[in-house]
């Protein structure tokens, strides 16, 4: 495999997928979900692998989609290249995000659904996925974290979906399944984030620890899971996942993916994109979040 956004390696019984765009807060590109899916398939087919470790390089796990180009009116930078995996020409994808052009929701859906498929490869993988979150896990980054089986988080990490305020709807639609409807509404109806400690208290995270202890706790859990026979791990994951798959998650993901496109092409969405083109994406996000008392973006891009 030729990988441009992630690294893949196997150590003992552990397959390690590491988001490797730290200079961009491990921001999601169109290539990243497809590369993750390819790595998951490789791990699933490797008889030596018992568990998959998902982590992000640098200060944080993932700051969401790398939206600077698209929000500032340069979508062609994200849509170009043979690895984009889009079912339509990249120029069509770019034009579809031009406020001056007609928006085709089906083109948007075709593009974003493939990202959802990439994220859900973590959920559907035969082998269990343990995810480590340090620093921040926001916006689209939460899609990968919530599709994982177990979360080990830094106690002061920032976790949430700030684009709920404008320009986004979570496409994997797993918040209610992971934290329950009331807490999901508390996050998505405000765009607020929670700390790693709160994520643990809410049952979203399996463990939380200070940064100095995070790697040790992560590796200890990976090693403990890896002790089980592969067949036991696969059966247990399949069994427990039926509680989610038995719910209408497929339908809510279709709705979430379509709603995400609508959110980016509403009057408020266009206003946000125009402001980002005028003053830059980081300033536009800062202005979005200031009325809520948030500090605004630091190293992450959400």
C-alpha positions in Angstrom: 0.0 0.0 0.0 1.1 3.6 -0.7 -0.2 5.7 2.2 -0.1 9.5 2.3 -2.2 10.3 5.4 -1.7 7.4 7.8 1.1 5.0 8.8 0.6 1.2 9.2 2.7 -1.2 11.1 2.4 -4.5 13.0 4.1 -5.1 16.4 3.4 -8.5 17.8 -0.4 -9.1 17.8 -1.2 -5.4 17.4 -1.8 -3.6 14.0 -1.1 0.1 14.4 -2.9 2.7 12.3 -1.6 6.2 13.0 -3.0 9.4 11.5 0.1 11.2 10.2 -0.7 14.7 9.3 0.3 16.5 12.6 1.2 19.7 10.9 -2.6 20.0 10.0 -3.9 18.6 13.2 -4.3 15.2 11.5 -7.1 16.9 9.5 -9.2 14.6 7.4 -8.7 14.6 3.6 -10.7 12.6 1.0 -7.8 10.1 1.0 -7.7 9.4 4.7 -11.0 7.4 5.2 -10.0 5.2 2.2 -6.5 4.6 3.5 -7.9 3.7 7.0 -10.3 1.2 5.3 -7.4 -0.3 3.4 -5.4 -0.7 6.6 -8.3 -2.2 8.4 -8.7 -4.8 5.7 -5.0 -5.6 5.8 -5.2 -6.1 9.6 -8.3 -8.2 9.3 -6.6 -10.5 6.8 -3.4 -10.8 8.9 -3.6 -14.0 11.0 -1.0 -12.6 13.4 -3.1 -9.5 14.3 -5.5 -9.7 17.2 -6.3 -6.0 17.9 -6.0 -2.7 16.0 -4.6 0.4 17.6 -5.8 3.7 16.3 -3.9 6.9 17.2 -3.0 10.3 16.0 0.5 11.7 15.7 1.4 15.0 17.4 -0.5 17.2 19.9 -4.0 15.8 19.2 -5.8 12.9 17.8 -7.8 14.7 15.0 -9.2 18.2 14.5 -11.8 17.1 12.0 -11.9 17.7 8.3 -9.1 19.8 6.9 -11.6 22.4 5.9 -9.4 25.4 5.3 -9.3 24.9 1.6 -13.0 24.2 1.1 -14.2 26.9 3.5 -12.0 29.5 1.9 -13.4 28.6 -1.6 -10.6 26.3 -2.7 -12.4 23.0 -2.7 -10.4 21.8 -5.8 -7.4 21.5 -3.6 -9.2 18.8 -1.6 -11.0 17.1 -4.5 -8.0 16.7 -6.8 -5.9 13.7 -7.3 -6.6 10.1 -8.3 -6.7 8.9 -4.7 -9.7 11.0 -3.9 -12.0 8.1 -4.6 -14.8 10.3 -5.7 -17.3 8.7 -8.1 -17.5 12.0 -10.0 -14.8 14.2 -11.6 -12.9 16.3 -8.9 -13.8 19.4 -10.9 -17.5 18.5 -10.4 -17.0 18.1 -6.6 -15.2 21.5 -6.5 -17.9 23.2 -8.5 -20.6 21.6 -6.3 -19.2 23.6 -3.3 -19.2 26.9 -5.1 -21.9 29.2 -3.6 -22.4 30.7 -7.1 -23.2 27.3 -8.6 -26.1 25.0 -8.3 -25.7 22.5 -5.4 -26.4 18.8 -6.3 -27.1 17.0 -3.0 -26.5 13.6 -4.7 -23.0 14.5 -5.7 -22.4 15.7 -2.2 -23.8 12.4 -0.8 -21.7 10.3 -3.1 -18.6 12.0 -1.9 -19.4 12.0 1.8 -20.9 8.5 1.9 -17.5 7.1 0.9 -16.0 8.9 3.9 -18.6 7.3 6.1 -17.8 3.9 4.7 -14.1 4.5 5.5 -14.9 5.5 9.1 -17.3 2.6 9.5 -14.6 0.1 8.5 -13.3 0.6 12.0 -16.8 -0.4 13.4 -17.2 -3.3 11.0 -13.6 -4.7 11.3 -13.3 -8.3 12.5 -10.6 -7.3 15.0 -11.4 -4.9 17.9 -10.2 -1.3 17.6 -8.8 0.5 20.5 -8.4 4.3 20.0 -6.1 6.7 21.9 -7.2 10.4 22.1 -4.8 13.1 23.3 -5.2 16.8 23.0 -8.3 17.1 20.9 -10.8 14.9 19.0 -13.4 17.2 17.4 -15.7 17.5 14.5 -15.1 14.7 11.9 -12.4 13.3 14.2 -15.1 12.1 16.4 -16.4 9.9 13.6 -13.3 7.8 13.8 -13.3 7.7 17.6 -16.9 6.8 17.9 -16.5 4.0 15.3 -13.8 2.4 17.5 -14.6 -0.2 20.1 -12.7 1.2 23.1 -11.4 4.7 23.8 -8.5 5.6 26.0 -8.4 9.4 26.4 -6.4 12.1 28.0 -8.2 13.5 31.0 -8.1 17.1 29.7 -8.6 16.3 26.0 -11.4 18.2 24.1 -14.0 16.0 22.6 -17.1 17.2 20.7 -18.7 18.4 17.5 -18.5 22.2 17.3 -19.6 22.3 13.6 -23.1 21.6 15.0 -23.3 25.4 15.4 -23.0 25.9 11.6 -21.7 24.0 8.6 -21.9 20.4 9.8 -23.9 17.4 10.9 -22.2 14.2 12.1 -22.3 11.8 9.2 -21.8 8.5 11.1 -24.7 9.4 13.4 -23.3 7.4 16.4 -23.5 10.0 19.2 -26.9 8.8 20.5 -25.7 5.2 20.4 -22.5 6.0 22.4 -23.8 8.4 25.0 -27.6 8.2 24.8 -30.2 10.6 23.3 -30.2 13.2 26.1 -26.4 13.6 26.2 -26.2 13.6 22.4 -28.7 16.4 22.3 -26.7 18.3 25.0 -23.7 18.2 22.7 -25.3 18.7 19.3 -27.9 21.3 20.2 -25.1 23.5 21.6 -21.9 22.5 19.8 -20.2 22.3 23.2 -17.4 19.9 23.9 -16.5 17.7 26.9 -13.3 16.8 28.5 -11.7 13.4 28.5 -12.7 13.0 32.1 -16.3 13.8 31.3 -16.2 11.4 28.4 -15.1 8.7 30.8 -17.9 9.7 33.3 -20.4 9.5 30.5 -19.3 6.0 29.5 -17.9 7.2 26.1 -14.3 6.5 27.1 -13.1 3.2 28.6 -10.3 4.8 30.5 -8.8 8.3 31.0 -5.5 9.4 32.3 -3.1 12.4 32.4 -0.9 12.8 29.3 2.1 11.4 31.1 0.3 8.1 31.8 -1.8 7.9 28.6 0.6 5.9 26.4 1.2 3.4 29.2 -2.6 2.8 29.8 -3.2 2.5 26.1 -0.5 -0.1 25.6 -1.6 -2.0 28.7 -5.1 -2.3 27.4 -4.0 -3.3 23.9 -1.8 -6.0 25.3 -4.6 -7.3 27.5 -7.1 -7.5 24.6 -4.4 -9.1 22.4 -4.2 -12.1 24.8 -7.6 -13.4 23.8 -7.8 -15.8 20.9 -8.8 -14.2 17.6 -12.0 -16.2 17.3 -13.2 -15.1 20.8 -12.5 -11.4 20.0 -14.3 -11.6 16.6 -17.3 -13.3 18.1 -17.6 -10.9 21.0 -17.4 -7.9 18.8 -19.9 -9.3 16.3 -22.3 -10.1 19.2 -22.1 -6.7 20.9 -22.3 -4.7 17.6 -25.7 -6.3 16.9 -27.2 -4.0 19.5 -26.2 -1.0 17.3 -26.8 -2.7 13.9 -30.2 -3.8 15.1 -31.1 -0.1 15.5 -31.8 2.0 12.4 -28.2 3.2 12.2 -28.0 2.7 8.5 -31.0 5.0 8.0 -29.7 7.6 10.4 -26.3 7.6 8.6 -28.0 8.3 5.3 -29.9 11.1 6.9 -26.8 12.5 8.7 -24.8 12.4 5.5 -27.5 14.2 3.5 -28.1 16.7 6.4 -24.4 17.4 6.5 -24.5 18.5 2.9 -27.6 20.7 3.5 -25.9 22.3 6.5 -23.0 23.4 4.3 -25.3 24.8 1.7 -27.9 26.6 3.8 -28.0 30.4 4.0 -26.0 30.2 7.3 -23.6 27.7 5.7 -22.9 30.0 2.8 -22.5 33.0 5.1 -19.9 31.0 7.1 -18.1 30.0 3.9 -18.1 33.6 2.6 -16.8 34.8 5.9 -14.0 32.2 5.9 -13.1 33.2 2.3 -12.9 36.8 3.5 -11.0 36.5 6.8 -9.7 32.9 6.8 -11.1 29.7 8.3 -9.6 30.0 11.7 -11.0 33.5 12.2 -14.4 32.4 11.0 -14.4 29.5 13.5 -13.3 31.9 16.3 -16.2 34.2 15.5 -18.6 31.2 15.4 -17.5 30.0 18.8 -17.0 33.3 20.7 -20.7 33.8 21.6 -20.5 30.4 23.4 -17.6 31.4 25.5 -15.2 29.0 23.8 -11.5 29.9 23.3 -11.8 29.1 19.6 -9.4 27.0 17.5 -5.8 26.5 18.7 -4.0 23.6 17.0 -7.1 21.9 15.7 -9.3 22.7 12.7 -12.9 21.9 13.2 
